[in-house]
Every structure is written in C-alpha cells, then in structure tokens.
Amino acid sequence: MSVTVGRPRGGQQAVTAIHHIDDTVDELIERERPLSALDAALRRSSEGRVRMVLVEGAIGTGKTALVWRFLEQAESSGVLCFGVHIRPDERSLSVDTLDRMFRNVAVPHLFRTAVARRLSALRDGCGADGPTLVSQLTELAADLLDLAESVPVLLVIDDIHHLDTDSLHALLHLLPTASAGRVLVVLTADESRQPLDWRMPTGLLMRPNFQRVVLNRLSEDGARLAATRRLGEAAAEALPADLVALSAGNPLVLEYLSRAYEATGTGYPQGYAQAFVECLRRCPPETVEVVRALAALGEQATPELVAELAAVDRVDVDLLPLTNAGLLDGQSFRHPSAARAVLRDMPAGVCAGLHRRAALLLHDEGAPALDVAHQLIQADEHELPWASELLLDAAGEALALNRVGLALECVKLAGRAERDPVARAVVDARLSRLEWHLKPLAAARHVQSQLKDGAAGRLSARDTLDLAWRTAWFGRIDAVEPLLSAVGRTPDGGDVNELVRWLAFTYPKHTFSRGPVTAPPSSAQAEPWLHSASSLAQGLIGAPNDQGVADAERVLQSLALDHESLWSGETAALALLTLVYGDRLEEAVAHADRLLDEARDAEMPTWHAVFRAVRAEALFRQGDLPGAYDEAVTALAEIPVQGWGIVVGLPVGCAVNAAVRMGDLSAAKRLLGSPLPKSALRSRYGLHFLHARGHYRLAVGLPQAALADFLACGSLTEGWGAGGVGVVPWRTSAAEAWSRHGNPDQARRLLRDQLAMLPPSSGRARGQAMRVLACVSRDTRRPQLLTDAVDVLKNCGDKYELARALTDLSVALRQGGDQLKARRTARRALHFAKAAGARPLCDEAALYDQEAKAARLARDEDEKLSLLTGQEIRVAALAVEGDTNHEIAAKLYITPSTVEQHLTRIFRKLNVKRRDELPWQLDTWSA
C-alpha cells in the first residue's frame, strides 16, 4: 500500500493508488499520518513478519525528522533499534557505514561478536569485492533474524538515494527476506538525479510486505495555515503573501521563514537563505557544484555555462533535488539571498577558485568586460595577463551605469596588476579620483604618493589638474605651486592661468605664479570644465552682477556630473554659489535639488554633501533657519568632517549661523568645536566659518572677539577690492560689533563703504546694512532708514532679516510716539520671525507687541477717567481702596445716599458693574 501526505507535485510514482487530501485543515492533520503508518507497521512486524517501509519526498519535507522520531519512540517501547544516515559524499555502502549502524547499541554478546566478525572480514578485504560484500550482508541479515526471535528489531537507513546503483543492490541483501521474523526496515529517499524506482532492486519493490509513504510539499493554503499556527493568529493578518510563496510549500523552508519573520518582522528572506544552505548540504556533490556555479555566474548563468563551470553533463538533472523541493524556480533562485548564502558557505579558497574559473570561462566566451571583472574581483585575481586592461575597461562600463563603487573596485584591482611605474601612476590617479567621489578622506591618503608621481612626470595634464584640485581641497597650499609648473610644462595642458584664477578665488591671501613654461600652451583644454570653473571663480571675486548670474544659469543647464572629472562638480558648486551670492535663492534651491538627485543617482556622495551644503546656505539666506540648520547638519553627516577639507567651513558656518538665530547657542558652540584644518581659515570657505563664529560671539556678549572675526574676514578678502561683498557681509557685521562696543562712528564708516560697494541687485545685503545704519543713526532718521530697509528686504525673500528690520522699526515708531503703527509693525515682525523659526526674535517682537497693547489700554482708561468730575474721582478712588459707602461719606463729608448716587454715575461712565471692576489708576488721579 501507499500513503501520500500533502498535494502531489508531479514525478511521484507509487506502487499502488495514492490518496489525495483536498481539505487544507486535514492536510495539516495528515502530516501525522506517516508516523501512524510506521507505528502500524511496527505492530505488524512484532507479530512475527518482516515488514519494510520506504519514506519518500523532496528535501525538506520532513523524512529524516519523521524516521528518527519514530526510532526514538520505538526504542522507548523496548524495540531494539539500529539506524544510520547516509551522508551525501557516501556513494557506496562502506564498512564505516555498517559500523555506524551497529555501533553503540546494547545487543547480546553473540550478535555483537557476529557483527564484528562480518565487519572485520570486509575491512580486511579493503571494502571487499561485490560477492564478498553480498555474502557478508546476507549473513548479517540472518543474524538480525536470529536476534529478532528474542526482541523486535527496527532497522532505519536514512537517505539511501545518495548510494550508487550497485550499493543499492547490495543493500538488498542486508534486508531480511524471510517472511517470519519480528523485523521492521524503514528506508528514506529523496528524488535524485534519476527516479529511485529505476535504481532500486526489483525484488525489493515487489515484496508483499513492502509499503511506501510519500511526503509532498504543502499547498499554498496549507502553507499559510501552517505559518499562521506557527506564528499565532495575531501575526496571521500581517503575514506577507510572498513569505508563503517563497516557501513553495516546503515545510523546512516554511519553518525557517517563520522563525526569521517572528524574530525580525521583515527579515524573513534571511530565513530562506538559511534553509536553502541547509537543504543544499543534503544534496549529492554534483548538485552542490551546479548550485555553486549557478550562484557564481549570477545573471550570466546559462545551462551551457553552468554545466561547463560545474563540470557536469546535464544541469537540469543535477538540480532535480532542489527543484522538486521548491527551492529553485526552474534554474533560478527564488530569492537573491540564497545565491549570496551559497557563496558565503563555501571555504574562501574554494570560492575564489570558482570565481577565477568563471572569469576565465566568461573571458573565453567574449562576455562583457564588467561581467568578467565581477568574477575577478570576487576571486581577488589580478595576475592574469589581460586582467589590468580588462578591469580598466570594466570600470568605464561601471561608471556608465553610475556604479562608482564597482568601478573603484575594478581600478583598485587593476592597480595591483600594473608593474610599470608610469602605468601604475595613471591607474592610481584614476583610483584617487573615483575614491574621492565616495570617500574623500581615503583619497587624501594618496595625495603624497601622487605628488611624487607628478614631480617625476608620470601624470598627464588632466591628472595633474585633478591632483591640484584635490591638493587645494585638503589645504596643501605648499604643494600646489609645483603642480602649476608641471601643468605649464605640458604641451596639452591648456592655459595654466585658468588654474591660477581659480586658486586666487579659493585662497584669497595667497599669490600663485604660473611657474616656468617650456612648451607653448596648446589651445586644447586638458580639463574641459576648467575654463568654466575659473570664469565663475573670477565672477565671484568681483561684485555680484547679472552677467555672472546668467553665466551660472547657462552652466547649470548644460552641465552633467562626470565621474572622470572633479572639475565638473566644482563648476556646478561654483555656479550654485554664484546664484546664492547673487540673491537668486529660489533658482539656487531648484538647481541644487536637481544636482542632488543627479549626484545620488551617480553614486557621488561627496558631491551630494557639497550640493546639500550650498542648498543649506540658500535656505539660510531665505530666512528658513530650521531648514538651513537641518540641511547643513545632514550634509556634515554624509561624509566625515575630516573628509570635507577646507570646504567644511561652509556647512559649519551655515549651521552655526542658523543655530544662533534660532536661539540654540549650545548647538552653535558644539558645531564651532568641529575639527577645522588650519588652511581652512585662509580659504574662501573660512569666511563662512569666521562670520558665523563672530555672530555667535555677539550673541554671547563678546563684541570685541566678534569684531576680530569680522575684521579677519575683511583681511582675507582685501585682495579682492570691492569683491567678496556677496560671500559674507562682513562690513555690516563688523559695524554691528563696533556699535555694541560703543563706537558708532566707526560703524557708520563701514556701513557707508558697504552701501557704496553694493550693486543695485544686492537687496539682501543692502537691507542688512541699512538696518544696522539705522541703529547707529539719530533718532529722527531711524524710522525712515528702517522703513527703507523693510521695503528692500520685502523683495529679497529673507524672512529673518525682514523680521529683524520690522522689529527695530516697531521700537523706533514706539519711541517716536506712533503707538498704533508700532504695534502693527511688531505684529508683522512676529509673523515673519515665526516663519523663520527665530525664537529670540519672536520673543522680542512679542514683547514690543505686548508693551504697545498695554500702552493702548492705559490710554483708553485715561480717556474714560477724564469723563468723571472731581468729586466722582475722589469717591471712586476710595471705593478702589475698599472703603464702604459710610466710610466714604465720613471722609468726604457727604451722605451715604450721595455716595451711592455718585457710584451709580461712575459705573455708567466707566462701563463697569461692580466696585472690583474699577480701574486701579483712580488712586493716581485722585492724588
């Protein structure tokens, strides 16, 4: 007879009819039927007749767990049990296998002696030939029958499908054939490369007492119900549909998936990977090799390539165990985590060898360079004669796909393959360039060795220009000069003056020379973006103007980030800053958003951080203080602070300025403690840091220290003449410090200079200067100056500066006696201060608003009191003090009735109903 549990999946053959189970609940209940069938077989064998059961099913359907659980139960009931598990690498029935079966079992001495004699005979024959093995197995079978006369015997042989056909036939002779005898034999088998029926001895399958139990995978509904029971009803509702689908009804896989889901809630694919590796360990060696080849080749896997890499004839045949188990979808992994797990489970040397063979195979097949390079990287192989050239080609392919990390790995491995110093220098230059896009701090460690390559003439003009850029980024000013000379000596190096112009903007106080030029400069540019970068830098040195903004817009519209050029990103950053310094803030934010998306898609986290820092500065100048602070802090978190080089001054300065204006002085102090290269304070980015630190010092009451920072900004830009006014308004800030330091004359001089230098388009800087000028001007001029400042700032979009100007204007109006307009202005200031997120300014504006309100209320009360007569005022004042009518009458020498009449008229005039509502000012009036 046959018993089938679960839905049949095809390819299952039974000796007799197979009973299908259609109901989902019954399907789970019937998972216990095989154990009952084994119990029944054991009872019948105990009645004196040899019986045999073959438990079949795919990997993971529970065969091994079933038979060993049954063995433990039988042993506890007094049955003498022998069991052995055939390992995947055991292709033949060996002496060791038989020894494991009969070892450590408490048996009569006579039987133990007989077994030892049989095994010794086989061992002496070194495994013995076929006839000798059959002879000894036949005698062992007779010994088992003799033993069964005194005690029931259970013999379990697990995973017989690993044995070859000859061993399966030999095994037949170990199984007792006599009809009389209390022996139960239980075998288990998986679907293997060939159906087991084709390899099993016909005599075994046709025995009258032979029974077959087939374990199938669960149906989809059965698997879902099993997972629900495993996880509980609460988790059933949120159970992902793909968890059940991923299990393919395999009970072992479902158990691993459920455990992982129960532990993490989202990490259940990891459970699938663990189950896959566990099942793979139970497969024949051929299957293991094919699966490893499949995992190593990945998307390039074809049946032909897999077969050649695994050295097998038929891939589909060798994958049958896992296909039948539902672990593979045809010849594909159901989830990529399984492929990764298979490779991780291999010994490192074996895995590397597999990838090396895959690389050779793909290279011979003419596969794309990137596919071959992937295998070389996994194998850490660079010794092949064609490896370096192929890896560099693959790096280009990877960059075209925006996979900078993979390109970096290709170039890094190619560098190890190069032996020629010149070729190695070129590869190292490319490596550093790509490394900078991902990890600028790592790229900084190569600067010194590349400077030596540059001095030795091993670098091209473009590589030299890139090195000059990175050297300047990390503040190595002393090393830049020799690079200028190197560029000047290169025929195709373009005009070195372009580089000098850019450097003059980056380091305002430093004078750079061209160096000796031994070859006429070529009209060709070694670095295509150098001219744009130097032109934009030249424009930033001068005062902001419409032409510079228009140039920046054109550059941003045509520019695309280039992995092979650092200057493309520098040009984009300079163009964004041109818009920021020119008060084109909305356009700057819009372009920054686009560049951020482009940098993210292109895997350029360093440029992503830089563009975010520029966006933060734009938000700050729009008066969005929380947005600016968050953007700047996020930018600083995207790459290590030390990796920012001198540019760190930009995001730190922006974050500090925003924190000070929001009233978070502790955050500002913490940011000012960021490690800053000494050269950063000599660079243009140092202006942002110094300016922000000065405002922090003003906020904590240190105007003299703040003045030193602002004047340091001026000293840094003194070579720019009228330039630099758009970078930071240091003159306006210094004037504010002079004012707080008690020197308004010096403040006015600085402000007049600032206003004279500003172009008409610089609304924000002009409005700031006019506001501070009002603070150090005569009281009579202050309202008009502040009104003009408000009018200018309304059009530039800076909510914070507008709130500051309105707050100062409300004070000036109040001091000038226009209380109504002062209160309205304070309310406007409060509105913009809240929109900017400036808490201290909100408090200040609210205070002025409350004071104006109190003044208005006092004025209204005074107007009401003026309606009272002198006697009514005296009566009311005594009433406010708490005197009764009789006490008031006595003090004023009038009757209580007259007092009552006075109070009636007072209540009507003041619009109150009770004594406690009388205004407190009455006692002052009466005095």
VOKOL-144373 format. One record per residue (C-alpha): x, y, z; residue in one letter. Coordinates in steps of 0.1 Angstrom, whole numbers, plus 5000, padded with zeros to 4 digits. Example, Ala and Ser with C-alpha at 12.3 -4.5 7.8 and 13.67 -1.06 7.14 Angstrom:
residues 2
512349555078A 513749895071S 
end
This chain:
residues 927
500050005000M 501050374997S 500350675019V 500751025004T 500851335026V 500451675010G 499551754974R 501451554948P 503851774928R 504551554898G 507251294892G 505951094922Q 505450724915Q 503650484938A 503350114938V 499550134945T 496950414944A 497850744961I 495150904983H 494951284978H 493951525006I 491951824995D 490951995027D 493552245040T 493052165077V 493051795070D 496251845051E 498051965082L 496451705104I 497551435080E 501251535084R 501051295114E 499751005093R 503250875083P 504050825120L 500850635125S 501750425094A 505150345108L 503650255142D 501150015125A 504049865105A 505949815137L 503049645154R 502549405125R 506249325124S 506149255161S 503548985153E 506248795135G 506548905099R 509349115083V 508049445070R 509649725050M 508650095046V 510150335021L 509550705031V 510050935001E 509851304994G 511751614984A 514451775005I 512951955035G 509551765036T 510451605069G 511551255061K 514651245083T 512851415113A 509951165109L 512050835109V 514350945137W 511451055159R 509850715152F 513150545161L 513250725195E 509650625202Q 510250265193A 513450245214E 511550375244S 508950085239S 511549815241G 512349775204V 516049705195L 516849995171C 519650035146F 519950345125G 522350505101V 522350825080H 523950805046I 526051125040R 525951305007P 529551215000D 528950845006E 528450704972R 529050334981S 528050115010L 531150105031S 532449935062V 532250265080D 528550295072T 527749955086L 529950025116D 527950345124R 524750145121M 525549885147F 527950085170R 526850195205N 523749975206V 523149745236A 522949405219V 523649045231P 527248945231H 526748685205L 525248925180F 527949185187R 530648925181T 529048815148A 528749185136V 532449245145A 533448935126R 531549035095R 532949395095L 536449265101S 536249045071A 535049335050L 537749565064R 540549305058D 539349295022G 539649675020C 535949705014G 535849374996A 534649304961D 530949264952G 530548894960P 532348924994T 530149225004L 526949044994V 528048745013S 528648925045Q 525549135042L 523448825037T 524948675068E 524248995088L 520648975076A 520448625090A 522048745123D 519249015125L 516548745121L 518148535148D 518248845171L 514548925163A 513548585178E 514148735213S 513349105207V 511649315180P 514149485157V 513949825139L 516449905112L 516550265099V 518650365069I 518250735061D 518850895027D 519650585006I 519350794974H 523050904980H 524150544973L 525050444937D 523150164920T 525549894929D 525349984966S 521549994964L 521549634950H 524049524976A 521849675003L 519049444994L 521049155009H 521249325043L 517449345045L 515949025058P 513948835033T 512348565054A 508648615059S 508848515096A 510748755119G 510049045140R 511949295119V 510849635106L 513149805080V 512550185073V 514350355044L 514150715033T 515050865000A 514851204981D 514251254944E 517751234929S 519351264895R 517250964884Q 513950844898P 514750594926L 512550334910D 514950294882W 517850214905R 516150014933M 516249634930P 513049494915T 512949234942G 512749494969L 509949694953L 507849374947M 508049234982R 504549164995P 505249345028N 506749655012F 504949985020Q 505650325005R 504950665023V 505250975002V 505751325017L 504851604994N 505051984998R 502152175013L 499652354991S 499652734993E 496652735016D 498252465037G 501452655040A 499652975050R 497752795077L 500852625089A 502652965092A 499653105110T 499752825135R 503452875139R 503253255144L 499853285160G 496553445149E 497853805156A 500653775131A 498453595105A 496753915093E 500054085086A 501753785071L 503353885038P 502053695008A 505553644994D 506653465025L 504353175017V 505153194980A 508853194988L 508452875008S 506952694978A 505152475004G 508452325016N 507952265054P 511552315063L 511852635043V 508552755058L 509852685093E 513052885087Y 511053175071L 508653175100S 511353195126R 513153475108A 509853665104Y 508953615141E 512453745151A 512654045128T 509254115113G 510954205080T 514053985076G 512353665066Y 514353625033P 517353565055Q 515553255068G 515053145032Y 518853175026A 519552965058Q 517052705047A 518552685012F 522052625025V 520752365050E 519052185022C 522052214998L 524152035024R 521851735020R 522351714982C 524751504962P 528151664953P 527051714917E 524051924928T 526252124951V 528752204923E 525952304899V 524252534925V 527652694933R 528252764896A 524752904893L 525453144922A 528853244910A 527753324874L 524653514886G 522853694858E 525353544832Q 524253194841A 523152984811T 522752604812P 525852564790E 528052794811L 526852644843V 527452294830A 530952384819E 531852554851L 530452274873A 531952004850A 528651814846V 526651694817D 523051794825R 522352084847V 518552024849D 519151664861V 521551764888D 519252044900L 516251804904L 516651754942P 516252134948L 513752184920T 511451914934N 511852064969A 510652404956G 513952574964L 514652664928L 512352814902D 513552614872G 517252704872Q 516853034891S 517053124928F 513753224943R 515453504962H 518953654956P 519853604993S 520153224986A 522853284960A 524853504984R 524453255012A 525652964989V 528853154981L 529453265018R 529052895029D 531952795007M 535552785020P 537253115010A 539852944988G 537252724970V 535053024964C 537953224950A 538952944927G 535352914914L 535253284906H 538653264889R 537452974867R 534253174860A 536353474849A 538353264825L 535253104811L 533453434806L 536553584791H 536853304766D 533153334758E 533653704750G 531453824778A 531254204786P 534354334805A 532154424835L 530954064839D 534453924837V 535654194861A 533054104887H 534453754888Q 538053874890L 537154104920I 535353814938Q 538453594932A 540853874940D 542653784908E 544954024891H 547753804878E 546153714845L 547953884816P 544854054803W 543454144838A 544654514841S 543354634807E 540054444811L 539554584846L 540054944834L 537554894806D 535154744831A 535555054853A 534355264823G 531355044818E 530555064855A 530755444855L 528355454825A 525955264848L 526655504877N 528155224898R 531155414912V 531755164939G 532154884914L 534355104892A 536555174922L 537054804929E 537954744892C 540555024892V 541954924926K 542554564914L 543954694881A 546454894900G 547754584918R 548254424884A 550454714870E 554154684872R 555254974850D 555655294872P 554055524846V 551055304840A 550755254877R 550755634883A 547955674857V 545855404874V 546455554909D 545355894897A 542155744884R 541755544916L 542055864937S 539656054916R 536955784920L 537755734956E 537256104962W 533656074949H 532955814975L 535455865004K 537356185002P 539356105033L 540655785018A 541655984986A 543556225008A 545955945019R 547155914983H 548056274977V 551656244989Q 552455954966S 550856124937Q 552756444942L 555856234938K 554456084906D 553756444894G 557256554902A 558656254883A 556556354852G 554356044853R 551056224853L 549156364823S 547956724823A 544456624832R 545656404861D 547856694873T 544956934872L 542856694892D 545656654917L 545957024920A 542257044928W 542456774955R 545556924969T 543857264973A 540757094987W 542856945015F 544657265022G 548157165009R 548957514995I 552657444996D 552257154972A 550157344946V 552957564932E 555057274918P 551857144901L 551357474884L 554857434870S 554057084859A 550957194841V 552857484824G 555457234810R 552757014795T 552057084758P 548456984760D 547857134794G 545857434783G 546357774798D 547657744834V 546258094840N 542857934843E 544057734873L 545658034888V 542458234886R 540557954903W 543257934931L 543158304936A 539458274945F 539957974967T 542858124987Y 542458504986P 545658585005K 547958354986H 549758464954T 550258184929F 552658204899S 552558014866R 555957864870G 558357814841P 556757724808V 559057524785T 556457454758A 553957684742P 550457644757P 548057444735S 544657574726S 543257244737A 542057214772Q 543256914791A 540356964815E 537157074797P 535457224828W 538557424840L 537657734820H 534057744833S 535357694869A 537957974866S 535458214849S 532858154877L 535558204903A 536658524887Q 533058644887G 532658564924L 535858764932I 534059074918G 530859214929A 527659004921P 526259114887N 523559004863D 526158874838Q 527758644863G 524358504873V 523458454836A 526658264831D 526058044861A 522557964848E 523857864814R 526557644830V 523957474853L 521657404824Q 524357234803S 526457064829L 526356694837A 528456544865L 531356354852D 532956064872H 536256114854E 536456484863S 536456654896L 536156994879W 532656924867S 531456904903G 533557204912E 532057404884T 528457304895A 529257414931A 530657744919L 527657814897A 525257744926L 527257974948L 527158244922T 523358224923L 523458224962V 525758524964Y 523758704938G 520558654958D 518958424932R 517958194960L 514958024946E 516857934914E 519757814935A 517557584955V 515857444924A 519257374907H 520657224939A 517656984941D 518356864906R 522056824912L 521356644945L 519256394926D 521956354899E 524756314925A 522756044943R 521955854911D 525555884900A 526855744934E 528756064942M 528156114980P 530856374983T 529356604957W 525956524972H 527156655005A 528656974989V 525557054970F 523457005002R 525757245020A 525257504993V 521457444994R 521657505032A 523257845026E 520557935002A 517857845027L 519658045053F 519658355031R 515958295026Q 515358305063G 514457945066D 516557885097L 515357525107P 515657415071G 519157555067A 520357405100Y 518957065092D 520457065057E 523857175069A 524056925097V 522856645073T 525556745049A 528156725076L 526956375085A 527156245049E 530956245049I 533456255078P 534256605089V 537956555081Q 536956455046G 535556795039W 538956955038G 538857335037I 535157335025V 534057235059V 533757605067G 530657635045L 528357385062P 529657455097V 529357835092G 525757795079C 524757565108A 526257795134V 524558105119N 521257925118A 521557795154A 522458135168V 519458295151R 517258015164M 518558075199G 520257735202D 523657865214L 524657525228S 524357375193A 526357655179A 529057615204K 529257245197R 529557305160L 532257555164L 534257285181G 534457085148S 537957005137P 538957265111L 542157245091P 544357545097K 544357625060S 540557645060A 540757985077L 542958105049R 540457995023S 537358155009R 535357885028Y 536858015060G 534958335055L 531658155063H 533158005095F 534658325108L 531558525100H 529358265119A 531758255148R 531658635150G 527858625153H 527958355180Y 530358575199R 528058875195L 525158665208A 527058555240V 528158915247G 531658925233L 531659215208P 535359265208Q 536058905200A 533358915174A 534859225158L 538159035155A 536458765135D 534659005112F 537859205106L 539658885098A 537058825070C 537959165057G 541659095058S 541158775040L 539358945011T 541459265009E 543059154977G 539559124961W 539059504963G 535259564960A 534859194957G 533658944983G 530659154993V 528358874983G 530258605001V 529658735036V 528559085047P 531559125070W 531459515070R 527859515081T 528559265108S 531759455119A 529659775121A 527259595144E 530159485166A 531559835167W 528159965177S 527859725206R 531459805215H 530560175218G 532060315186N 529160425163P 531360655142D 533560355131Q 530360155125A 528960435102R 532160455082R 532060075075L 528360085065L 528860375041R 531660175025D 529459865023Q 526560055007L 528860224982A 530259884971M 526959704967L 525359684933P 521659764929P 520859394927S 522259314962S 518959374980G 519559145010R 523059295018A 521759645012R 518759595035G 521059455062Q 523459745060A 520560005061M 519059835092R 522459845111V 522960205099L 519660305114A 520860165148C 523860405148V 521960705134S 520060985150R 516560905164D 514961135139T 516460945109R 515960595123R 512360535113P 512960635077Q 516060435073L 514360125088L 511360185065T 513660185035D 515359875048A 512059695051V 511059795016D 514259655003V 514159335023L 510559265013K 511659194978N 514758974986C 512758695003G 514758685036D 512158625063K 514658665091Y 516258985080E 512759135073L 511659035108A 514759195123R 514159525104A 510459525113L 511259465150T 513759755150D 511159975132L 508459895157S 510760015185V 511660335166A 507960405160L 507160345196R 509960575207Q 508660835183G 505160825198G 503260645170D 502060365192Q 499360225168L 501860185139K 504460045163A 502059775174R 501059685139R 504759665129T 505559445158A 502859205148R 504259185113R 507759125128A 506358845150L 504758685119H 507958675099F 510058575130A 507858275135K 508058185098A 511858205100A 512057995132G 513858265151A 512758215187R 514758505203P 513358745176L 509858605183C 510158685220D 511459035212E 508759115187A 506058975211A 507459185239L 507159505219Y 503659405208D 502559355245Q 504059685255E 502159865228A 499059685238K 499559785274A 500160155264A 496960155244R 494960015272L 496360275296A 495460545271R 491860425268D 491560415306E 492860775308D 490260885283E 487460725303K 488660875336L 488661225320S 484761195319L 484561195357L 484161505379T 486561575407G 484161455434Q 483461145414E 487161075411I 487561115448R 484660875456V 485860615431A 489460625444A 488160555480L 486060275466A 489060125449V 490860125482E 487959925497G 486160185518D 482460135524T 479760395515N 479560515551H 483460535553E 483560735520I 480760965532A 482561025565A 485861105548K 484261335521L 481661495545Y 478761385524I 475861155530T 475860775522P 472960845498S 475161095478T 477960835477V 475660585462E 474460835436Q 478060915427H 478960545423L 475960485400T 477060765377R 480760645379I 479760285369F 477760415339R 480560645326K 483360375330L 481060095317N 481559875348V 479059695371K 480959635403R 483559805426R 486259545418D 486059645381E 487060005388L 490460085372P 493460095396W 494660435381Q 491960615400L 494160645431D 496760825410T 494261055395W 492861145430S 496361225442A 
end
